[in-house]
Amino acid sequence: MFGFGKSKAVVGLDIGSSAVKAVELKAVGKGFKVVAFAIEPIPPDSIVDGAIIDGAAVADAIRRVFENKAFKTKEVAASLSGNAVIVKKINLPVMTEAELAESIYWEAEQYIPFDIQDVNLDYQILNAGTGAESTGTMDVLLVAAKKEKIADYTGVISQAGRLPVIVDVDAFALQNAYEVNYGLEPDAVVVLLNAGASAININIITGDHSVFTRDISMGGNSYTEAVQKELNLPFESAEQLKRGQPVEGVTFEEVQPVLHQMTEQVLLEIQKTFDFFKATAASDRIDRIVVSGGASRVDGFTASLQERFNTAVEVFDPFKTISFDPAKLGIADADGLSATAAVAVGLALRRTGDR
């Protein structure tokens, strides 16, 4: 999205609200291999709704990630999500790329609820409208991010002694990782659903086009808070129980109804997203849901998703075609780590200077 400089490899740095994940990939033949991977927790409430509240704590976590000597690259690609990012498909009269570049700011103004001076803007032509069935209009994907939010994220990366060269959007990083690992299916409608600690990113794709994106402000923390409240427990104990580890005086069985109740609320929000997509899209079918993110591992989440939407649900493997040797990289819980690595892998696939 928003890149600077010339083409070379970068470290994919996913700054989440519960942890910082970093991946460095190396091109090998026609594929890639993981040469470095690290994850470091962030203190609770350091990042709230995608806004960095405690920059020093976040920079410190990033610094700890890069204490792993396997990382050789100083350049970093990071990403944003939430209400500071607007992604919109717009319909414009057919024009050349040069004309579009000139007029995009004027066109964008009517779709963006912020002052156009306060955002960084990027766009991609989805359909140039020049085919045989052309109606004289073209489809353009418009992406805008608040400059101050970009500055907050690039600021903590610089503070940690690294060089921010690309700022992407979580939903597109996810798509990047998906395309490399699963290839393109021109006619399939696939939902990429990444359930993180404080948000669920949804990107609905057909072939290599993103046709609908939305961020839902719920995630793993919502489960932890529900357990905390229901059983009157400290955050750490509730967090442990959510992950299926018993704590003194409380069994996992006692926690399950609370988790399942929360999943129902999350599914309602996902249902609204799907309904809205179907109302605005040419097709009302969804062929497959591919899930990632730490919160997708909550007890019964994928089964409930499959049951509710009567659609095949698959767990995203961000290392399906990328060579990854956890033991060699000193990683114990490879499965748990794979669930949370998708955005970082998608970012690591970027190159400085690309669009």
matplotlib code that plots the C-alpha trace (Angstrom):
import matplotlib.pyplot as plt

x = [0.0, 2.1, 5.7, 8.9, 12.2, 13.5, 12.7, 14.2, 13.1, 11.5, 10.6, 6.9, 6.0, 2.4, 1.8, -1.2, -2.9, -1.7, 1.6, 4.1, 4.9, 7.8, 8.7, 11.6, 11.4, 14.1, 13.3, 14.3, 13.8, 10.2, 9.1, 10.1, 11.5, 11.3, 14.7, 13.6, 10.5, 9.8, 6.8, 6.7, 3.7, 2.5, 1.2, -2.7, -4.2, -0.9, -3.0, -6.7, -8.9, -5.9, -4.6, -1.2, -1.7, 1.6, 4.3, 7.2, 5.8, 5.1, 8.6, 10.1, 8.2, 9.5, 13.0, 12.8, 11.6, 14.7, 17.0, 16.6, 19.8, 18.3, 16.8, 19.2, 17.0, 16.4, 13.6, 10.1, 6.6, 3.8, 0.0, -3.1, -6.7, -9.8, -11.5, -8.5, -8.5, -11.2, -11.4, -14.1, -14.9, -16.0, -17.4, -16.0, -16.3, -13.8, -10.5, -6.8, -4.4, -2.9, -6.3, -7.2, -4.0, -4.9, -8.5, -8.4, -8.2, -11.2, -13.2, -12.1, -13.2, -16.9, -16.2, -13.8, -15.2, -11.9, -10.3, -8.5, -5.4, -5.3, -5.0, -2.6, -4.4, -3.8, -5.9, -6.1, -8.1, -10.2, -12.0, -10.8, -14.2, -12.7, -14.0, -16.7, -19.4, -18.2, -20.9, -18.6, -17.6, -14.7, -14.3, -11.5, -10.5, -9.8, -7.7, -7.2, -5.4, -5.1, -1.6, -1.4, -2.1, 0.6, 2.9, 2.2, 3.1, 6.2, 7.2, 7.3, 9.2, 11.8, 12.0, 12.9, 15.8, 14.2, 13.3, 9.6, 9.4, 5.8, 2.5, -0.2, -3.7, -4.2, -6.9, -4.6, -1.6, -3.9, -4.8, -1.2, -0.3, -3.4, -2.6, 1.0, -0.1, -3.3, -3.1, -5.9, -9.4, -11.0, -14.6, -14.6, -15.9, -13.5, -13.8, -10.5, -11.4, -8.6, -9.7, -7.1, -7.1, -9.1, -10.5, -11.7, -10.5, -12.8, -11.6, -13.9, -12.0, -12.8, -9.7, -7.1, -9.7, -10.8, -14.6, -15.5, -13.6, -14.7, -13.1, -15.2, -14.2, -14.4, -11.8, -9.9, -10.0, -13.8, -13.7, -11.2, -13.2, -16.4, -14.7, -13.2, -16.6, -18.6, -16.2, -14.7, -11.1, -8.0, -7.2, -4.2, -6.3, -9.2, -6.7, -5.3, -8.8, -9.8, -6.8, -8.0, -5.5, -7.1, -6.4, -6.7, -10.3, -11.8, -12.1, -12.2, -15.7, -17.0, -15.6, -17.0, -20.6, -19.1, -16.9, -19.7, -22.1, -19.4, -19.0, -22.7, -22.3, -19.3, -21.2, -24.0, -21.5, -20.1, -23.6, -24.3, -21.1, -22.1, -25.7, -24.3, -21.9, -24.6, -26.9, -24.2, -22.5, -23.3, -23.2, -24.8, -22.8, -19.8, -17.8, -15.3, -14.2, -10.5, -9.8, -6.7, -5.8, -5.4, -9.1, -10.1, -8.6, -11.2, -13.1, -15.8, -15.2, -14.6, -17.3, -19.9, -18.8, -19.3, -22.7, -24.0, -23.1, -23.3, -20.0, -16.7, -14.4, -10.7, -7.8, -5.4, -1.9, 0.4, 3.3, 1.4, 3.9, 6.5, 9.3, 9.2, 11.3, 10.1, 12.6, 15.6, 14.2, 13.8, 10.0, 8.1, 4.4, 4.4, 0.6, -0.3, 2.1, 0.9, -2.6, -1.3, 1.3, -0.8, -0.6, 3.1, 3.8, 1.7, 3.7, 7.0, 6.1, 6.0, 9.1, 10.3, 9.1, 6.3, 2.6]
y = [0.0, 2.9, 2.0, 3.9, 3.0, 0.3, -3.4, -5.7, -8.1, -6.7, -8.1, -8.6, -7.0, -7.5, -5.1, -6.7, -5.6, -8.6, -9.4, -8.3, -11.0, -10.8, -13.0, -12.8, -14.8, -15.7, -16.4, -20.0, -21.1, -20.4, -20.3, -18.9, -20.1, -18.7, -17.6, -15.8, -15.7, -14.1, -13.2, -10.9, -10.1, -6.5, -5.3, -5.2, -1.8, -0.6, -0.7, -0.1, -0.4, -0.1, 3.1, 3.0, 4.2, 3.3, 3.8, 3.0, -0.4, -1.2, -0.1, -2.1, -5.3, -4.6, -4.2, -7.5, -9.2, -8.1, -9.3, -12.6, -12.6, -14.5, -11.3, -9.8, -7.1, -3.7, -2.7, -3.4, -3.7, -3.1, -2.9, -1.1, -2.0, -0.6, 2.8, 4.8, 2.8, 3.1, 0.6, 1.2, 0.0, 3.0, 3.2, 5.9, 6.8, 5.0, 7.0, 6.3, 5.6, 9.1, 10.7, 8.6, 9.5, 13.1, 13.0, 10.3, 12.9, 14.8, 11.5, 10.2, 13.3, 12.3, 8.8, 9.5, 10.8, 12.5, 15.6, 14.5, 16.4, 14.1, 10.8, 8.9, 7.6, 4.5, 2.8, -0.2, -0.6, -3.7, -3.5, -1.0, -1.1, -1.5, -5.1, -6.2, -5.8, -2.4, 0.0, 3.1, 2.8, 1.3, -0.2, 1.1, 0.0, 3.0, 2.8, 5.6, 5.7, 8.5, 10.1, 10.4, 6.7, 5.8, 8.2, 6.4, 3.0, 4.1, 6.1, 3.0, 1.0, 3.8, 4.1, 0.4, 1.0, -0.4, 1.3, 1.3, 1.1, -0.1, 0.4, -2.0, -3.0, -6.2, -7.5, -7.2, -8.7, -11.7, -11.9, -11.8, -14.7, -16.6, -16.2, -17.4, -20.5, -21.4, -20.0, -18.2, -19.6, -17.2, -18.2, -19.0, -16.6, -17.1, -15.4, -14.7, -14.3, -13.3, -13.2, -11.3, -10.1, -6.9, -7.1, -9.6, -8.7, -10.0, -9.9, -11.5, -12.3, -13.7, -14.6, -12.0, -9.3, -8.1, -7.6, -6.7, -5.9, -5.1, -5.0, -6.0, -4.5, -7.8, -10.5, -12.7, -10.0, -10.0, -13.7, -13.0, -10.1, -12.2, -15.0, -12.4, -10.8, -14.0, -15.9, -12.8, -13.6, -11.5, -11.0, -13.4, -16.3, -15.6, -15.6, -18.9, -20.5, -19.1, -21.0, -24.3, -24.3, -24.8, -22.4, -23.0, -23.5, -23.3, -26.0, -25.5, -27.1, -24.1, -21.7, -23.3, -21.9, -18.4, -18.9, -20.4, -17.5, -15.0, -17.0, -16.5, -12.7, -12.8, -14.9, -12.4, -9.7, -11.9, -12.7, -8.9, -8.6, -11.5, -10.1, -6.7, -8.3, -10.4, -7.3, -5.3, -8.1, -9.6, -13.1, -14.1, -17.3, -18.0, -21.0, -21.3, -19.6, -19.7, -18.7, -17.5, -15.5, -16.5, -16.1, -18.6, -21.3, -20.6, -23.8, -24.6, -21.4, -23.1, -25.8, -23.0, -21.1, -24.1, -24.9, -21.3, -20.6, -24.2, -23.5, -25.3, -23.8, -24.4, -23.3, -21.0, -22.5, -19.5, -22.0, -24.4, -23.7, -21.7, -23.8, -23.6, -25.6, -24.6, -26.8, -25.2, -21.7, -22.8, -22.7, -25.0, -24.4, -24.4, -24.9, -22.1, -19.9, -20.7, -19.5, -16.1, -15.7, -15.0, -11.2, -11.2, -13.7, -11.6, -8.5, -10.4, -11.2, -7.5, -5.8, -2.3, 0.0, -2.3, -1.2]
z = [0.0, 1.3, 0.4, 0.0, -1.6, -4.0, -4.1, -1.5, 1.3, 4.5, 7.9, 8.3, 11.6, 12.9, 15.8, 17.4, 20.6, 22.6, 20.9, 18.3, 15.7, 13.2, 10.2, 7.8, 4.6, 2.0, -1.6, -2.4, -6.0, -6.8, -3.2, 0.2, 3.5, 7.0, 8.2, 11.4, 13.5, 16.9, 19.0, 22.1, 24.3, 24.7, 28.1, 28.2, 27.0, 25.3, 22.1, 22.2, 19.1, 16.9, 18.6, 20.3, 23.9, 25.4, 22.7, 25.0, 25.9, 22.2, 21.1, 23.9, 22.7, 19.1, 20.4, 22.2, 19.0, 17.2, 20.0, 18.0, 16.0, 13.1, 11.8, 9.3, 7.7, 9.3, 6.9, 8.2, 6.8, 9.2, 8.9, 10.2, 10.7, 12.5, 12.2, 11.0, 7.8, 5.1, 2.3, -0.3, -3.8, -5.9, -9.4, -11.7, -15.4, -17.5, -17.7, -18.3, -15.4, -15.8, -15.6, -12.6, -10.8, -11.3, -10.2, -7.5, -4.6, -5.9, -6.3, -2.9, -1.0, -1.2, 0.2, 3.0, 6.4, 7.3, 5.8, 2.7, 3.9, 7.0, 5.1, 3.0, -0.1, -2.3, -4.9, -7.2, -10.5, -10.1, -13.4, -16.0, -17.7, -21.2, -21.8, -24.3, -21.5, -20.5, -19.3, -19.4, -15.8, -14.0, -10.5, -8.2, -4.7, -2.6, 0.6, 3.0, 6.3, 8.8, 8.6, 12.4, 12.8, 10.3, 12.2, 15.5, 14.0, 12.1, 15.2, 17.6, 14.9, 14.5, 18.3, 18.4, 16.0, 12.8, 9.5, 8.6, 4.7, 4.1, 5.9, 4.6, 5.8, 7.9, 5.5, 2.5, 4.2, 5.0, 1.3, 0.3, 2.5, 1.3, -2.4, -2.0, 0.0, -1.7, -5.2, -7.0, -7.6, -10.2, -9.5, -5.8, -3.1, -0.1, 3.3, 5.0, 8.7, 11.1, 14.7, 16.7, 20.3, 19.8, 16.3, 13.6, 10.1, 7.3, 3.7, 1.1, -2.1, -5.6, -7.6, -6.8, -6.0, -2.6, -3.0, 0.6, 3.8, 7.3, 10.8, 13.7, 17.1, 19.0, 19.5, 22.0, 24.7, 24.6, 25.6, 28.4, 29.7, 29.7, 31.7, 34.1, 34.7, 35.0, 37.3, 39.1, 38.1, 37.4, 33.7, 33.7, 35.1, 32.7, 29.8, 30.9, 31.2, 27.7, 26.3, 27.9, 30.8, 34.3, 37.1, 40.8, 41.9, 38.4, 35.8, 32.0, 32.0, 34.0, 31.5, 28.3, 28.6, 28.9, 25.8, 23.8, 24.7, 23.6, 20.3, 19.7, 19.9, 17.6, 15.1, 15.1, 14.0, 11.3, 10.2, 9.8, 7.7, 5.4, 5.1, 4.1, 1.6, 0.0, -0.3, -2.1, -4.2, -7.5, -5.9, -2.6, -2.1, 0.1, -0.9, 2.0, 5.2, 6.0, 9.7, 11.4, 14.5, 18.2, 19.0, 16.3, 18.6, 21.3, 22.2, 19.6, 17.4, 14.0, 14.6, 15.5, 12.4, 10.1, 11.7, 11.6, 7.9, 6.6, 4.7, 4.6, 7.3, 7.0, 9.4, 7.5, 7.2, 6.5, 5.9, 3.5, 0.7, 2.6, 4.1, 7.9, 10.3, 13.8, 15.7, 13.8, 14.8, 18.4, 18.3, 20.7, 20.0, 16.2, 15.9, 18.2, 16.4, 12.9, 13.9, 14.7, 11.9, 8.8, 8.8, 9.6, 6.7, 4.3, 5.3, 4.9, 1.3, 0.5, -1.1, -0.5, -3.2, -4.5, -4.5]

ax = plt.figure().add_subplot(projection="3d")
ax.plot(x, y, z, "-o")
ax.set_aspect("equal")
plt.show()
